[in-house]
Amino acid sequence: MENKYNLSEREAKFLLKKSLVELIHANSRLEKVNTTFPQTKTIVEGMSVSGISMDDVQIILNLKNAYQYILNEQASFTLNVAKKINSFVSYNESLDWGVVRYGDVGIHGVNYTPSIPVEADVAQHIETILSNDLTSTTYRALKYMYYAMRTQIFWDGNKRTALIATNYIMLLNGNGILHIDESHLEVWNRLLSEFYETNNDEAIIEWTYNHCIFGIDYKL
């Protein structure tokens, strides 16, 4: 699996900034937020929208803050960066945001139950995934994302945190953006459930690579 894109830092940041509202809108759908795209854009721009619950507004603003964080951060990706992303994503939502989960959680719709993660083991596993120079940086980013989701590293916001963290890894490497459009959610959720049950990520990584990675395509 090769990198689809090899963008410069300037191109990569430009792409993420231009896609920001679209990404926030798509990520909010994971929490069943039902704002329209124009409503999401209005909230991101700091204006109020009538008829939208404060909980939904909080989710959107948390996503905005998390994306702003990765646009300004320059450090290599580690568990500490993931914890910082989660601290934005789960602010005022989670039992305890920005820390590795220290109790049991379940995942709706599957029999698989994640064990309580050990922080040192998680940090080492992330380092192992991202340091595998026999694979492309895009593959490593996707491998990390699905590991993080299945492990349920945090108390809440694991999918949103993993998506934004993956976009940060791809930003650092100029690999484009990861965008799971609302029209793809049914297929993605089915593949994700299968992955949770089997711990075989080959199918969902290949599908994500083929359908959910975008960049800048120049036409000469």
N, C-alpha and C positions, 0 to 999 in steps of 0.2 A: 504494500500500500504506500504509494508515493504521496508527497505533499501536492495538493492541488494548486496551491499558491505559494509564492515566495516573494512577499511584498516587503518594501522598505519600511522602516519605522514610521516614516511620515505617511505613507500610503495606508499602513495598518491602522494607525490612529484615526486618519481621515475616514476610513471605512466604518470603524466602530462608532465614531461620533455621528456619522450620517445615518447609521442603522439603529441608533439608541432607542428611539421611541418604539420602533417596530419590535426590537428585542424585549423591551420592557412589557409591551402589550402581549407578546407571545408568552413570556415567562409568567405573567400574571394569570394567564389561562390555566396554569397548572394548579392554581388555588381557586378555580371556578369564579374568578373575577369576571363580571359580565359587562364591563365598560366597552363602548365602541372605541375604535381607533382614535377618532377626534376627541372623545372624552379623555382617553388616556393621555393624549398629547397635551390637552389643556391642563391636566393635573401635573404632568411632568414640568410644564412651563410655570407652575406655581400659582395657578388660578383655580378657583373653586368651581365645582360642577354640581348642580342641583340633582337630587335624587340618587346620589351615590353614597353608600354607607361609609362611615369613618373607617371601618375595618378594611374595606377595599381600597380606600385612599391611602391608608397606612401601607398596605402591601405594595402599591405602585410607588410610593415615595421611598420605601425601603429599597426597592429594586433600583430606583434612580440613584440613590446614595451609594449602593454597591457598585454600580457601573461607573460612577464618577470616581470612586476609589481606585478601580483597576486602571482607569485612564490616567491617573496621576501617579500610581505606584510604579516603581522600576525594579524592585527586588526580584530575584529568581523565585519561582513558585515553590513553596514549601507548605507544610501543614499550618504554619503560623499565618501565612497569607490566606489560606482557606478559612481559618478561624476568624480572621478579620473580615472577610467577605460575609461569613455567616453572622457576624455581629451586626452588620448592616441589614442583611436580608431578614433576620429574625427579631429585630429590635421591637420590643413591646408585644411580640407574638409568642415567643417560645418560653418554655419553663426556665431556660437559662441559655442566653445567646452568646455565641462566640467562644464556647468551650466544648471540648470533646464530651460526648454523652457518657454519663456515669450511671445510667439506669436502663431498664428494659423498655423497648418500644415494639410495636407491631407494624406490619404493612398491610393495608386494606386489600382484600381480594386475592391474597396468596397465602399458602401454607408456610412458606419460609419465614422464620423469625431470626433476625440478626442478633448475634451475641453482643454483649457490652464491649465496645472497642477498648483496647489498651493503647494509650496515646503514643508511647514509644514505638509500638509495633506498626501503628498507622503511619507515623512519620517515616519509618524505615521502608514500608511498602511503597509509599509515594515516591521516595527517593529511588527505589529499585525500578519502578515503572518509568520514571522520567529520565533515568540515566542509561537506559537500554539503547545504545547507539546503533544497534542492528536494525532498528525500526525507524520510521519517519517520525518527525515531531508531531504531525497530525495524528498518527496512530497512537502515540503515547498519550496525547491529550484525551482522545476518546477512551483509551484504556483506563486512564485515571478517572474520567467522569463516571463510567459505569461501576468501577470499583467503589467510588465514593458513595454512589447512590445505594448500592446493595449493602454496603457496610453500615449505612445510616450513621455516619460519623457524629452528627449533631442531633440535638433534641428535636429540631424542627427545621423546615426549609432546606432539606437535603438535596432535593432535585434542583431547586432554584440556585442554591449555593454551588452545586457541582456544574451547572450550566455556565454560570458566570465565571467560575474558576477555570473552566475549560476555555472560555473565550479569552481569559487572561493569558493562559499558556499559549494559545494560538496567536494572540496579539504580540507576545514577546518574540515569537518565531516567525511572524509575518505570514501565517498560514490561512488568513481570511477570518471569517466569523462562522460560528455555529448558530444556526437559526432553525428551530423546530416550529414550523408554521402550524397554525391551528388546524389546517386541513390535513395535516399528517398525524395529529394527536391520536386518532383511533388506532392506526397501525403501530405507532410508536409505543403506546401503552400496552398493546398486546405483546410486542416483542420484549418490552421491559418486564412484564409479568413472567414470560417464559424464561428470561434471563435470571430473574430473582429465584425461580424454582430450580433451575439447572446449574447456575453459575457458569454457563457457557456463553461467553460474550461475542462469539464470532459473528453470528447472524445480525445482532443489533449494531455492532460496530460497522459492518459492511453496509447495512441499510443507511445508517446515519451518514457515513462517508458519501454515499451515492446521492442522498436526497437533501442533506441539511448543511452543507458547507458551501459558503459563497465568498466571492472575492471581487476583485476588480479585473474585468476582462476588457482589454484594450482592443479596439478595432482599427487596424491600419488603413 
